[in-house]
Amino acid sequence: MWDFSFSKAVAMVARTAPFVVLRLLVYFGIGLATIATVGMGALLGYGFGHLGSDPDSSGMGAFWGGAAGLGLTSAALYFAREYILYLVKAAHIAVLVEIYDGRDVPAGMSQVSFGAAFVKTHFAQSSILFGVDQLIKGVLAAFFRTINFFTAFLPVPALQQLIRIAEAFVRMSLTYVDEIILAQLIRTRTANPWETAKDGLVLYAQNYKRFLKNAAWLSVFLWLSALSIFAVLMIPVAGAVAAMNGSFAWALGVAFVFALALKAAVLEPIAIASLMQVYFRTIEGQTPNAEWDARLTSASEKFRDLGAKAAGWVPGPKLPDPKLSGPKLPEPSAS
């Protein structure tokens, strides 16, 4: 079925409780900001619409005001995502990698300060980390288009619609691959993040069937769990919204936003810790395959861009490295 220990992944994430709390604060803050901005936009739209002569204009004003608020929040998050990645996700992954390899953070340092110091040391500019991440995503999208994964197994014309649905599902399972390759960059203490990302993508491609299988199982777990969280949240949220004479649509929206926040804060790190096990074990002892390197080079402009950046990379001045040789820990239980 799958090639990871789910209990080990949960144990790894449990050891990073400070980061889980930080992620909860960040993602719930984003959720609250989204709800507040949409609500303010809807209220303003309703108010302006109420000034008109058309009785339906208030409802339309509220709709368009809420839509404008959502658009404004989305735009702000788009520009902030570089720093969320840099300060939260990458730092958390750095600590998960240490735990995977059986090390604790050095004495006298909190997990959050250690993770932040590590990322700052090895990715001195957030734009470098963000640029690597975006190129990886682009290469993965191009890679998926070349493999015709389901068509190879179901070459029946009548099943094309089913194949497209299945492919869309597997595309969702690629969500965390860029973060797993980021974990590889962190684990190797790379001096050239572009080159290591390029090699990491080739290693992923030459083992893609195993990785896709495990990622698909994790996608099922994540979305079923998120739907369950959404269903549970609907009960108190619907009651609170009804008490304030709000609409059922607002209850749906609020429950959906907070379910996504819990998914990002708690469930996604478990998925990353699970895929980390599969990736590190699978590529151990392997070298990038020249045939897959050539295939990705021909299929993806962004992969060629990675190669060009790797060839032209000039490391900046080395910053003081946080102490990375903490005491060995017993491995998280796989039972």
ROPADO-84621 format. One line per field, with one value per residue (C-alpha): y, x negated, z negated. Coordinates in steps of 0.001 Angstrom, whole numbers. Layout:
Y c(Y|...)
X c(X|...)
Z c(Z|...)
END
This chain:
Y c(0|2887|3016|5299|4965|7232|6896|7928|10981|11985|11474|13670|16467|16135|16823|20119|21392|24990|25099|23580|26367|28952|27546|27618|31287|32135|30238|31112|34722|34465|32922|35681|38347|36777|36637|40194|41640|39837|40871|44504|44512|42990|45499|48453|47058|46606|50151|51688|49500|50593|54176|53228|53097|49434|47220|44396|46601|46076|42319|42746|45397|43028|40272|42446|44052|40624|39527|42640|41918|38332|39581|42095|39429|37002|39655|40456|36760|36331|38891|37577|33916|34339|35297|32662|30067|31539|32112|29304|26383|26130|26628|23909|21533|22205|21000|17982|16999|17177|14952|12515|12164|11595|14977|17467|21211|22521|23257|26828|27328|27086|25134|28280|30223|27247|26782|30485|30657|27613|28951|32369|30750|28557|30747|34231|35861|34800|35425|32546|30058|31356|31230|27634|26677|28263|26644|23240|23683|24589|21580|19221|20526|19967|16553|15378|16312|14091|10846|10163|8197|6934|6671|4152|1938|2633|3057|2729|5678|5220|5854|9179|11222|8948|9274|13075|12997|10633|12803|15874|13984|12992|16592|17483|14832|16752|19621|18762|17494|20912|20911|17406|18576|21609|19103|17494|20890|21372|17853|18066|21532|22440|25126|25421|25258|25372|22370|20334|21134|20060|16756|16276|16620|14055|11641|12222|11617|8354|6990|8759|5763|5003|8662|9190|6107|7342|10922|9718|7864|10973|13109|10804|11095|14881|15688|13180|14604|18187|17325|15733|18860|20996|18896|19143|22904|23479|22656|25439|27884|27482|28013|31156|32592|31828|33582|36701|36356|35574|33515|29844|30858|32722|29604|27555|30113|30476|26706|26213|28854|27422|23827|24896|26635|23447|21429|23763|24003|20386|17943|19243|18802|15170|14679|16233|14036|10978|11812|12723|9117|7774|10210|9903|6109|5739|7973|6687|5539|6682|9184|11327|9398|11097|9880|11491|14626|14875|14151|16906|19279|18777|18938|21917|25414|25889|22833|24390|27584|25618|24269|27729|29173|26233|26769|30489|30258|32165|31573|34692|35242|32417|33416|31966|28501|27525|24564|21537|18710|18398|15200|12095|11227|7865|7634|8362|5158|3488|1348)
X c(0|-2128|-5806|-5795|-4978|-2064|-2662|-6299|-5194|-2757|-5490|-7901|-5356|-4408|-8046|-7774|-4854|-6224|-6061|-2590|-1461|-3178|-1486|1873|1355|285|3003|5799|4642|4925|8378|9561|8139|9989|13292|12914|12008|14823|17274|16168|16406|19884|21017|19725|21245|24569|24421|23662|26268|28862|28429|29720|33338|33266|34218|32066|28992|28192|27827|25751|23649|22960|21984|19595|18207|17474|15899|13710|12651|11748|9762|7910|7023|5906|3659|2089|1476|-61|-2722|-3161|-3550|-7290|-7814|-5416|-7439|-10727|-9889|-7471|-7470|-11195|-12146|-9697|-11074|-14613|-13614|-11734|-14870|-16933|-14410|-14309|-18086|-17884|-19171|-17686|-18136|-21178|-20772|-19804|-17978|-14239|-13009|-11673|-14911|-16968|-14836|-14907|-18678|-19262|-17191|-18830|-22268|-21672|-19221|-20435|-17782|-14140|-13968|-16427|-14337|-11142|-12675|-13818|-10368|-8565|-10856|-10341|-6564|-6868|-9070|-6653|-3735|-5674|-6855|-3321|-2267|-4982|-4368|-700|-526|3051|3219|400|2486|5971|5596|9346|10975|14264|12451|10896|13178|12359|8686|8914|10552|7883|5115|6603|6537|2887|2005|3268|935|-2043|-1334|-4074|-6787|-8469|-8663|-10196|-12892|-13379|-13929|-16630|-18303|-18255|-19452|-22447|-23454|-23748|-26147|-24247|-20468|-19718|-21954|-20635|-17029|-17783|-19273|-16400|-13872|-15723|-15781|-12064|-11357|-13289|-11249|-7980|-5644|-6546|-6281|-2943|-1467|-2367|-1335|2051|2706|1763|4100|6968|6082|5693|8919|11038|9615|10244|13838|14329|12946|15261|18287|17395|16798|20114|22036|20698|20146|23701|25034|22965|23929|27617|27432|26208|28966|26385|26971|26119|23687|21623|21527|20298|17630|16335|16216|14453|11802|11012|10985|8366|6394|6323|5336|2409|1296|1576|2266|-206|-3281|-2211|-2028|-5481|-6967|-5421|-6723|-10107|-10463|-9654|-11898|-14993|-14812|-14152|-16967|-19564|-22571|-21073|-22567|-20589|-19867|-21216|-18245|-15752|-17869|-17690|-13959|-13221|-15531|-13580|-10169|-10520|-11834|-11898|-14142|-16518|-16309|-17291|-20311|-21337|-21020|-22982|-25804|-25956|-25556|-28124|-27679|-27489|-29502|-28884|-26931|-27605|-26055|-23774|-25203|-23849|-25236|-22680|-22465|-21207|-17596|-15868|-13966|-10218|-8332|-6923|-4518)
Z c(0|-1257|-2183|-5206|-8872|-9658|-13403|-12944|-10947|-13707|-16324|-14342|-14047|-17735|-18618|-16746|-18837|-18914|-15122|-15087|-17433|-15221|-12125|-13915|-14770|-11211|-9371|-11775|-11538|-7768|-8151|-10482|-8169|-5235|-7099|-8434|-5026|-3236|-5960|-5836|-2052|-2156|-4790|-2773|397|-1345|-2668|711|2376|-167|1035|4476|5548|6571|3582|4962|5121|1422|1895|5035|3309|410|2869|4853|1698|238|3526|3518|-64|877|3863|1702|-863|1832|3386|9|-680|2775|1942|-1601|-636|10|-3607|-4954|-3078|-4260|-7921|-8709|-6287|-5565|-9211|-10260|-7631|-8904|-12376|-10956|-9033|-12233|-14015|-11083|-11329|-15081|-16248|-18649|-18288|-20184|-23872|-24583|-21270|-20742|-17745|-16100|-16566|-15367|-12254|-11447|-11966|-9797|-6916|-7155|-7100|-4065|-2151|-3000|-820|-909|2856|3457|1516|3097|6581|6129|4841|7798|10367|8730|8987|12674|13429|11655|13719|16955|15755|15063|18603|20060|18202|19129|15905|16080|19853|19660|17387|18784|22577|23175|25004|23134|19869|20877|18600|15682|16551|16513|13070|11784|13230|11545|8259|8696|9557|6083|4662|6103|3698|1212|3555|3697|-109|-105|2307|58|-2769|-616|-154|-3917|-4706|-2360|-3647|9|1188|4503|3949|7692|8451|5530|6498|10079|8911|6467|9277|11412|8465|7998|11698|11874|8929|9720|9574|5975|4983|6726|5067|1601|2347|3605|343|-1612|502|-395|-4084|-3983|-2191|-4099|-7330|-6154|-5223|-8644|-10337|-8202|-9204|-12901|-12690|-10960|-14145|-16423|-13540|-12240|-15770|-16274|-12888|-13494|-16874|-15047|-12431|-9773|-6648|-6221|-3467|-6066|-8251|-5299|-4496|-8053|-8630|-5294|-6049|-9480|-8195|-5633|-8395|-10498|-7434|-6697|-10329|-11485|-8656|-6069|-8325|-8867|-5095|-4670|-7427|-5723|-2245|-3724|-4880|-1414|470|-1714|-1839|1879|3154|681|2696|6014|8444|10913|14102|17244|19314|16962|16812|20619|20585|18110|19958|23180|21473|19146|19709|15937|15561|18089|16045|12931|14800|15948|12441|11018|13535|12787|9019|6994|3244|1110|-2060|-4496|-7577|-11033|-11031|-13916|-15785|-13937|-16028|-18753|-20798|-19094|-19843|-19635|-16350|-16550|-17208|-14103|-16084)
END
